[in-house]
Amino acid sequence: GRSRISYSSYSSSRGGGGGGHCGGFSSRSLHGMGGSRGIAVGGCYGGGGGGMGGMGGFGGPGFPGGIQPVQVDPSLLRPVHVEIDPQIQQVKNQEKEQIKTLNNQFASFIDKVRFLEQQNKVLSTKWELLQQQGPSGPRKNLDVIFENYIQNLRRRLESLLGQRGQLESELQNMRQYVEEFKSKYEEEINRRTAAENEFVVLKKDVDCAYMTKVELEAKVGALTDEINFLRCIYE
């Protein structure tokens, strides 16, 4: 690119008898495309003879023993390109999101704290009202409630006791009925056994009578045949 180099110098000397003293100040400015830089350089030169004098000038090198030319590094004249790392941007975005999340959580925590404070105030107010009522009021109400409950239980107990007596009497009656039916059942069993025995005896008698009848019928038949035979002979 196009560049411009300028020099400026100032020097003074004083001496006598072949000696000299020098001091000077010079500056150099470099201008290039995309930036400018300034560098300070100092130098001196001496002269012979006696006397006192001053000298100043502008220009390039050419004075013996004066400002020497400066070599410029071309890399210094190039523009500096600063690029942003995408990871850094991502980290920044994550930090922003984390900050937002923490802010939301903090706001929610504050809301919860306020809600709990309100609940605490409500409970404190209720507790103060209960304390102002005194111990006799709630205790009296509880006594009435328990007395009513005990009376209800007693009435239920009396009713159950009455039902128990009635059920016990019914149980006794049922037991009597069971005993009666049991005795009747035993009597019927005995009667059945006696009837079966009597039936067996009667069956034996019937069998004997039947056999006797059969024998008698056979005898009657034989006698009838004999009578008929004898009748035929005598006739």
Backbone as numpy.savetxt, mean C-alpha at the origin, in Angstrom:
# Nx Ny Nz CAx CAy CAz Cx Cy Cz
42.24 35.52 -42.01 41.41 36.70 -42.01 42.27 37.92 -42.01
41.59 39.03 -42.11 42.32 40.29 -42.13 42.63 40.68 -40.71
43.87 41.12 -40.48 44.30 41.54 -39.14 45.09 42.82 -39.25
45.10 43.49 -38.11 45.81 44.76 -38.07 46.68 44.75 -36.83
47.91 45.14 -37.02 48.88 45.19 -35.92 49.38 46.61 -35.82
49.32 47.19 -34.65 49.82 48.57 -34.45 50.75 48.57 -33.26
51.74 49.43 -33.31 52.73 49.54 -32.24 52.77 50.99 -31.79
53.01 51.17 -30.53 53.27 52.53 -30.00 54.38 52.40 -28.98
55.27 53.36 -28.94 56.39 53.27 -28.00 56.75 54.66 -27.52
57.33 54.67 -26.33 57.82 55.92 -25.74 59.07 55.57 -24.99
60.12 56.34 -25.21 61.37 56.05 -24.51 62.05 57.35 -24.16
62.87 57.29 -23.15 63.67 58.46 -22.72 65.03 57.96 -22.30
66.03 58.79 -22.48 67.39 58.37 -22.10 68.12 59.56 -21.52
69.04 59.22 -20.67 69.87 60.25 -20.07 71.21 59.62 -19.77
72.26 60.30 -20.15 73.55 59.71 -19.88 74.65 60.75 -19.98
75.77 60.33 -19.63 76.93 61.20 -19.70 78.19 60.39 -19.63
79.18 60.82 -20.40 80.48 60.17 -20.34 80.46 58.77 -20.87
79.73 58.56 -21.88 79.71 57.23 -22.48 78.77 56.27 -21.81
78.05 56.70 -20.81 77.08 55.80 -20.15 75.68 56.18 -20.51
74.80 55.36 -20.27 73.40 55.66 -20.61 72.43 54.95 -19.70
71.27 55.50 -19.64 70.15 54.88 -18.88 68.90 55.02 -19.73
68.15 53.97 -19.78 66.97 54.01 -20.65 65.77 53.42 -19.93
64.65 53.85 -20.34 63.38 53.30 -19.83 62.34 53.53 -20.88
61.41 52.67 -21.01 60.42 52.86 -22.07 59.13 52.10 -21.80
58.12 52.44 -22.55 56.80 51.79 -22.47 56.28 51.66 -23.87
55.88 50.53 -24.22 55.31 50.32 -25.55 54.09 49.42 -25.42
53.17 49.58 -26.32 51.95 48.75 -26.34 51.69 48.30 -27.75
51.05 47.14 -27.86 50.73 46.57 -29.15 49.28 46.11 -29.11
48.58 46.47 -30.10 47.18 46.03 -30.19 47.01 45.23 -31.46
46.31 44.12 -31.32 46.06 43.23 -32.45 44.57 43.18 -32.69
44.22 43.39 -33.91 42.81 43.36 -34.27 42.64 42.34 -35.38
41.74 41.45 -35.18 41.44 40.46 -36.20 39.95 40.24 -36.31
39.61 39.39 -37.18 38.19 39.08 -37.37 37.72 38.22 -36.21
36.69 38.70 -35.54 36.09 37.94 -34.45 36.63 38.25 -33.10
37.55 39.21 -32.91 38.02 39.53 -31.57 39.16 40.51 -31.63
39.52 41.05 -30.50 40.63 42.00 -30.38 41.38 41.69 -29.11
42.66 41.87 -29.12 43.50 41.57 -27.96 44.51 42.72 -27.80
44.93 42.96 -26.58 45.94 43.98 -26.31 47.07 43.42 -25.47
48.31 43.67 -25.81 49.46 43.15 -25.09 50.39 44.31 -24.81
50.90 44.42 -23.57 51.86 45.48 -23.21 53.26 44.92 -23.27
54.13 45.64 -23.93 55.51 45.20 -24.08 56.41 46.37 -23.71
57.48 46.15 -22.99 58.42 47.23 -22.63 59.80 46.96 -23.20
60.52 48.01 -23.57 61.87 47.84 -24.11 62.67 49.13 -23.95
63.92 49.08 -24.17 64.76 50.28 -24.07 65.93 50.16 -25.06
66.45 51.26 -25.32 67.65 51.26 -26.14 68.51 52.41 -25.62
69.78 52.37 -25.92 70.71 53.38 -25.40 71.43 54.11 -26.53
71.95 55.17 -26.17 72.69 55.97 -27.15 73.99 56.48 -26.53
74.94 56.83 -27.38 76.22 57.29 -26.88 76.31 58.80 -26.88
77.34 59.26 -26.22 77.53 60.70 -26.19 76.98 61.29 -24.93
77.00 62.47 -24.81 76.48 63.18 -23.65 75.31 64.01 -24.05
74.55 64.26 -23.12 73.36 65.06 -23.40 72.12 64.41 -22.86
71.01 64.95 -23.10 69.71 64.48 -22.60 68.69 64.66 -23.70
67.98 63.69 -23.93 67.01 63.81 -25.01 65.85 62.86 -24.83
64.82 63.10 -25.56 63.62 62.24 -25.52 63.19 61.92 -26.93
62.51 60.85 -27.04 62.15 60.40 -28.37 60.85 59.60 -28.28
59.99 59.76 -29.17 58.75 58.96 -29.24 58.42 58.73 -30.69
57.81 57.65 -30.99 57.48 57.39 -32.38 56.55 56.22 -32.54
56.05 56.16 -33.69 55.14 55.06 -34.06 55.74 54.38 -35.26
55.52 53.11 -35.36 55.99 52.41 -36.54 56.45 51.02 -36.21
57.01 50.41 -37.19 57.47 49.05 -37.03 58.91 49.02 -36.61
59.50 47.86 -36.69 60.89 47.73 -36.28 61.81 48.44 -37.26
62.92 48.79 -36.85 63.86 49.52 -37.69 64.83 50.31 -36.87
64.56 50.45 -35.59 65.49 51.14 -34.70 66.44 50.12 -34.14
67.70 50.36 -34.27 68.64 49.39 -33.72 68.58 49.37 -32.22
68.42 48.15 -31.66 68.37 48.03 -30.21 67.05 48.45 -29.63
65.99 48.65 -30.43 64.69 49.12 -29.93 63.70 47.97 -29.79
62.45 48.22 -30.21 61.36 47.24 -30.07 61.56 46.16 -31.10
61.49 44.93 -30.62 61.62 43.78 -31.50 60.22 43.36 -31.98
60.10 42.85 -33.18 58.78 42.39 -33.66 58.29 41.20 -32.85
57.00 41.16 -32.66 56.35 40.10 -31.86 55.67 39.13 -32.80
55.93 37.87 -32.60 55.26 36.84 -33.40 53.88 36.54 -32.80
52.88 36.57 -33.65 51.49 36.36 -33.20 51.08 34.94 -33.52
50.49 34.25 -32.51 49.98 32.89 -32.71 48.63 32.98 -33.42
48.49 32.41 -34.61 47.19 32.51 -35.33 46.04 31.88 -34.57
46.35 30.88 -33.71 45.25 30.22 -32.99 44.57 31.16 -32.00
45.37 32.20 -31.56 44.77 33.16 -30.63 43.78 34.07 -31.31
43.90 34.21 -32.65 42.99 35.08 -33.38 41.68 34.40 -33.74
41.60 33.05 -33.57 40.37 32.36 -33.90 39.29 32.64 -32.86
38.06 32.78 -33.31 36.97 33.01 -32.34 36.74 31.77 -31.49
36.43 32.02 -30.26 36.18 30.94 -29.30 34.70 30.56 -29.38
34.43 29.30 -29.67 33.05 28.79 -29.74 32.78 27.98 -28.47
31.91 28.47 -27.70 31.54 27.79 -26.44 30.24 27.05 -26.67
30.29 25.73 -26.58 29.10 24.91 -26.76 28.58 24.41 -25.40
27.26 24.27 -25.30 26.63 23.82 -24.05 26.48 22.31 -24.10
26.95 21.66 -23.06 26.84 20.20 -22.98 25.38 19.81 -22.77
24.80 18.91 -23.61 23.39 18.53 -23.41 23.15 17.83 -22.08
24.15 17.13 -21.56 23.97 16.48 -20.26 23.79 17.51 -19.15
24.53 18.61 -19.27 24.37 19.67 -18.26 22.97 20.24 -18.32
22.46 20.43 -19.55 21.09 20.95 -19.68 20.08 19.96 -19.12
20.32 18.67 -19.35 19.42 17.65 -18.81 19.45 17.64 -17.29
20.63 17.77 -16.73 20.75 17.82 -15.26 20.03 19.04 -14.71
20.15 20.16 -15.41 19.45 21.37 -14.95 17.94 21.17 -15.00
17.46 20.53 -16.08 16.02 20.27 -16.16 15.56 19.35 -15.04
16.37 18.31 -14.77 16.02 17.41 -13.67 16.00 18.15 -12.34
16.95 19.04 -12.14 16.96 19.82 -10.90 15.73 20.69 -10.80
15.31 21.27 -11.93 14.10 22.09 -11.91 12.88 21.26 -11.55
12.78 20.05 -12.16 11.64 19.18 -11.86 11.65 18.75 -10.40
12.84 18.43 -9.88 12.94 18.06 -8.47 12.54 19.20 -7.56
12.94 20.41 -7.94 12.55 21.58 -7.14 11.05 21.77 -7.16
10.43 21.58 -8.36 8.97 21.69 -8.45 8.28 20.64 -7.58
8.79 19.40 -7.66 8.20 18.32 -6.86 8.32 18.61 -5.37
9.51 19.08 -4.96 9.70 19.40 -3.55 8.80 20.55 -3.12
8.63 21.52 -4.01 7.72 22.63 -3.67 6.29 22.14 -3.50
5.86 21.23 -4.40 4.50 20.68 -4.27 4.35 19.87 -2.99
5.36 19.05 -2.68 5.30 18.27 -1.45 5.28 19.18 -0.23
6.06 20.23 -0.29 6.09 21.15 0.84 4.75 21.85 1.01
4.12 22.22 -0.13 2.80 22.86 -0.06 1.76 21.88 0.50
1.83 20.60 0.06 0.91 19.60 0.59 1.14 19.38 2.08
2.40 19.36 2.49 2.70 19.21 3.91 2.15 20.37 4.72
2.27 21.56 4.19 1.73 22.74 4.88 0.22 22.64 5.00
-0.45 22.18 3.92 -1.91 22.01 3.98 -2.30 20.99 5.04
-1.56 19.88 5.10 -1.86 18.87 6.12 -1.66 19.42 7.52
-0.60 20.18 7.70 -0.35 20.77 9.01 -1.47 21.71 9.40
-1.93 22.51 8.46 -3.04 23.42 8.75 -4.31 22.65 9.08
-4.57 21.57 8.32 -5.77 20.76 8.60 -5.69 20.14 10.00
-4.51 19.61 10.35 -4.35 19.03 11.68 -4.48 20.08 12.78
-4.00 21.28 12.51 -4.17 22.35 13.48 -5.64 22.67 13.69
-6.41 22.70 12.59 -7.85 22.94 12.72 -8.52 21.83 13.51
-8.16 20.58 13.21 -8.74 19.47 13.95 -8.37 19.54 15.43
-7.15 19.94 15.69 -6.71 20.08 17.07 -7.52 21.16 17.79
-7.79 22.26 17.09 -8.61 23.31 17.70 -10.02 22.82 17.98
-10.59 22.05 17.03 -11.95 21.53 17.23 -11.99 20.60 18.43
-11.00 19.70 18.53 -10.96 18.78 19.67 -10.74 19.52 20.98
-9.91 20.53 20.94 -9.69 21.33 22.15 -10.97 22.00 22.59
-11.73 22.53 21.62 -13.01 23.17 21.96 -13.98 22.17 22.56
-14.07 20.98 21.97 -14.96 19.95 22.51 -14.54 19.55 23.92
-13.25 19.42 24.12 -12.76 19.04 25.45 -13.08 20.11 26.47
-12.93 21.35 26.10 -13.28 22.44 27.02 -14.76 22.42 27.36
-15.62 22.17 26.35 -17.06 22.10 26.62 -17.38 20.95 27.57
-16.74 19.79 27.36 -16.98 18.66 28.26 -16.51 18.95 29.67
-15.39 19.64 29.78 -14.91 20.00 31.11 -15.82 21.01 31.78
-16.40 21.93 30.99 -17.32 22.91 31.57 -18.61 22.25 32.05
-19.04 21.18 31.41 -20.24 20.49 31.86 -20.06 19.85 33.22
-18.85 19.52 33.57 -18.60 18.94 34.88 -18.74 17.44 34.87
-18.21 16.78 35.90 -18.27 15.32 35.95 -19.64 14.78 36.26
-20.52 15.58 36.89 -21.83 15.08 37.31 -22.76 14.87 36.13
-22.68 15.75 35.14 -23.60 15.66 34.00 -23.42 14.39 33.20
-22.25 14.14 32.64 -22.05 12.92 31.87 -22.21 11.66 32.72
-21.75 11.74 33.99 -21.87 10.57 34.87 -23.34 10.24 35.12
-24.14 11.28 35.32 -25.57 11.08 35.55 -26.22 10.46 34.32
-25.88 10.96 33.15 -26.44 10.39 31.92 -26.04 8.93 31.76
-24.79 8.61 32.07 -24.35 7.23 31.97 -25.07 6.35 32.97
-25.30 6.86 34.19 -26.03 6.07 35.18 -27.43 5.75 34.70
-28.09 6.75 34.11 -29.45 6.52 33.60 -29.44 5.48 32.49
-28.47 5.59 31.61 -28.40 4.64 30.49 -28.17 3.23 31.00
-27.24 3.08 31.97 -26.97 1.75 32.50 -28.14 1.20 33.30
-28.84 2.06 34.04 -30.01 1.60 34.78 -31.10 1.09 33.84
-31.35 1.84 32.78 -32.35 1.38 31.80 -31.93 0.06 31.17
-30.66 -0.05 30.87 -30.17 -1.30 30.27 -30.31 -2.47 31.23
-29.99 -2.22 32.52 -30.11 -3.28 33.52 -31.57 -3.68 33.71
-32.48 -2.70 33.72 -33.90 -3.02 33.85 -34.40 -3.85 32.67
-33.97 -3.50 31.48 -34.35 -4.30 30.31 -33.84 -5.73 30.43
-32.60 -5.87 30.92 -32.06 -7.22 31.10 -32.83 -7.99 32.16
-33.23 -7.31 33.23 -34.01 -7.99 34.26 -35.36 -8.45 33.74
-36.02 -7.58 32.96 -37.30 -7.99 32.39 -37.13 -9.20 31.46
-36.08 -9.18 30.68 -35.85 -10.33 29.80 -35.56 -11.58 30.62
-34.83 -11.41 31.75 -34.54 -12.56 32.60 -35.81 -13.13 33.21
-36.69 -12.24 33.69 -37.97 -12.71 34.24 -38.79 -13.43 33.18
-38.83 -12.88 31.99 -39.57 -13.54 30.92 -38.98 -14.91 30.61
-37.65 -14.99 30.57 -37.02 -16.28 30.31 -37.27 -17.28 31.43
-37.28 -16.78 32.68 -37.56 -17.68 33.80 -38.99 -18.22 33.72
-39.95 -17.33 33.35 -41.33 -17.80 33.17 -41.42 -18.83 32.06
-40.76 -18.56 30.96 -40.76 -19.53 29.87 -40.08 -20.84 30.29
-39.07 -20.71 31.14 -38.39 -21.91 31.61 -39.33 -22.78 32.44
-40.11 -22.15 33.37 -41.07 -22.93 34.17 -42.11 -23.61 33.30
-42.61 -22.86 32.31 -43.61 -23.45 31.41 -43.02 -24.61 30.63
-41.80 -24.43 30.15 -41.17 -25.51 29.39 -40.87 -26.72 30.27
-40.50 -26.47 31.53 -40.24 -27.59 32.43 -41.51 -28.39 32.69
-42.65 -27.69 32.90 -43.93 -28.40 33.10 -44.30 -29.20 31.85
-44.10 -28.59 30.68 -44.38 -29.33 29.44 -43.46 -30.54 29.31
-42.21 -30.37 29.76 -41.29 -31.50 29.70 -41.75 -32.64 30.61
-42.24 -32.31 31.81 -42.75 -33.34 32.71 -43.94 -34.06 32.09
-44.84 -33.30 31.50 -46.00 -33.92 30.86 -45.57 -34.85 29.73
-44.62 -34.38 28.93 -44.16 -35.21 27.83 -43.49 -36.48 28.35
-42.74 -36.36 29.46 -42.13 -37.55 30.04 -43.20 -38.54 30.51
-44.27 -38.02 31.14 -45.36 -38.90 31.56 -46.00 -39.60 30.37
-46.22 -38.82 29.31 -46.78 -39.42 28.10 -45.87 -40.51 27.56
-44.59 -40.23 27.60 -43.64 -41.22 27.09 -43.68 -42.49 27.93
-43.75 -42.34 29.26 -43.82 -43.51 30.13 -45.10 -44.30 29.88
-46.21 -43.59 29.71 -47.47 -44.27 29.45 -47.42 -45.04 28.14
-46.93 -44.36 27.10 -46.85 -45.05 25.81 -45.85 -46.20 25.85
-44.83 -46.03 26.66 -43.85 -47.10 26.79 -44.48 -48.32 27.46
-45.24 -48.09 28.53 -45.91 -49.21 29.20 -46.94 -49.87 28.28
-47.67 -49.02 27.53 -48.63 -49.59 26.59 -47.94 -50.41 25.51
-46.82 -49.93 25.09 -46.08 -50.65 24.05 -45.60 -52.00 24.58
-45.12 -52.00 25.83 -44.68 -53.26 26.42 -45.85 -54.23 26.59
-47.01 -53.69 26.99 -48.20 -54.55 27.12 -48.58 -55.14 25.77
-48.54 -54.31 24.74 -48.88 -54.81 23.41 -47.90 -55.88 22.96
-46.65 -55.70 23.32 -45.65 -56.71 22.95 -45.97 -58.03 23.66
-46.30 -57.92 24.95 -46.63 -59.14 25.69 -47.87 -59.82 25.11
-48.88 -59.02 24.78 -50.09 -59.58 24.18 -49.77 -60.27 22.85
-48.93 -59.63 22.08 -48.58 -60.23 20.78 -47.87 -61.56 21.00
-46.97 -61.57 21.98 -46.27 -62.83 22.25 -47.24 -63.93 22.70
-48.17 -63.56 23.56 -49.17 -64.54 24.03 -50.05 -65.01 22.87
-50.44 -64.05 22.01 -51.28 -64.42 20.87 -50.53 -65.34 19.93
-49.24 -65.07 19.70 -48.45 -65.95 18.83 -48.36 -67.36 19.43
-48.13 -67.43 20.76 -48.06 -68.75 21.40 -49.40 -69.49 21.30
-50.48 -68.75 21.55 -51.81 -69.35 21.44 -52.08 -69.82 20.01
-51.63 -69.03 19.04 -51.83 -69.40 17.63 -51.09 -70.69 17.32
-49.90 -70.82 17.88 -49.13 -72.05 17.64 -49.87 -73.27 18.23
-50.38 -73.10 19.44 -51.10 -74.21 20.09 -52.35 -74.57 19.30
-53.10 -73.53 18.90 -54.31 -73.79 18.13 -54.01 -74.45 16.80
-52.90 -74.03 16.18 -52.53 -74.64 14.90 -52.23 -76.13 15.09
-51.56 -76.43 16.21 -51.29 -77.84 16.48 -52.60 -78.61 16.68
-53.54 -78.00 17.42 -54.84 -78.66 17.64 -55.58 -78.85 16.31
-55.52 -77.84 15.48 -56.20 -77.93 14.18 -55.57 -79.03 13.34
-54.26 -79.10 13.38 -53.59 -80.14 12.60 -54.00 -81.54 13.11
-54.04 -81.65 14.43 -54.45 -82.95 15.00 -55.90 -83.29 14.63
-56.77 -82.30 14.70 -58.18 -82.53 14.34 -58.30 -82.88 12.87
-57.50 -82.25 12.03 -57.56 -82.54 10.60 -57.10 -83.97 10.34
-56.04 -84.38 11.02 -55.56 -85.74 10.83 -56.59 -86.76 11.33
-57.21 -86.41 12.45 -58.27 -87.30 12.97 -59.41 -87.38 11.99
-59.80 -86.27 11.42 -60.88 -86.24 10.44 -60.55 -87.10 9.23
-59.29 -86.98 8.79 -58.87 -87.76 7.61 -58.96 -89.26 7.94
-58.49 -89.62 9.13 -58.54 -91.03 9.52 -59.98 -91.52 9.62
-60.83 -90.69 10.22 -62.23 -91.08 10.37 -62.90 -91.20 9.01
-62.60 -90.29 8.12 -63.18 -90.37 6.78 -62.74 -91.66 6.08
-61.48 -92.00 6.30 -60.99 -93.25 5.68 -61.72 -94.47 6.27
-61.90 -94.45 7.59 -62.61 -95.55 8.23 -64.06 -95.61 7.75
-64.69 -94.41 7.62 -66.08 -94.37 7.14 -66.16 -94.94 5.73
-65.21 -94.61 4.91 -65.21 -95.13 3.54 -65.06 -96.64 3.51
-64.16 -97.15 4.38 -63.94 -98.60 4.43 -65.19 -99.31 4.93
-65.80 -98.76 5.96 -67.01 -99.37 6.50 -68.13 -99.32 5.48
-68.24 -98.24 4.75 -69.30 -98.12 3.74 -69.09 -99.17 2.65
-67.87 -99.38 2.27 -67.60 -100.39 1.24 -67.93 -101.80 1.76
-67.56 -102.04 3.03 -67.84 -103.34 3.63 -69.34 -103.58 3.72
-70.12 -102.55 4.10 -71.58 -102.69 4.22 -72.17 -102.97 2.84
-71.70 -102.27 1.88 -72.24 -102.48 0.53 -71.93 -103.91 0.05
-70.72 -104.38 0.36 -70.34 -105.71 -0.06 -71.22 -106.77 0.63
-71.41 -106.60 1.92 -72.23 -107.54 2.67 -73.67 -107.47 2.20
-74.18 -106.31 1.88 -75.55 -106.17 1.39 -75.71 -106.93 0.06
-74.71 -106.83 -0.74 -74.80 -107.53 -2.02 -74.83 -109.05 -1.80
-74.08 -109.54 -0.84 -74.04 -110.97 -0.58 -75.38 -111.45 -0.05
-75.95 -110.80 0.88 -77.18 -111.27 1.49 -78.36 -111.11 0.54
-78.33 -110.21 -0.32 -79.47 -110.05 -1.23 -79.39 -111.15 -2.30
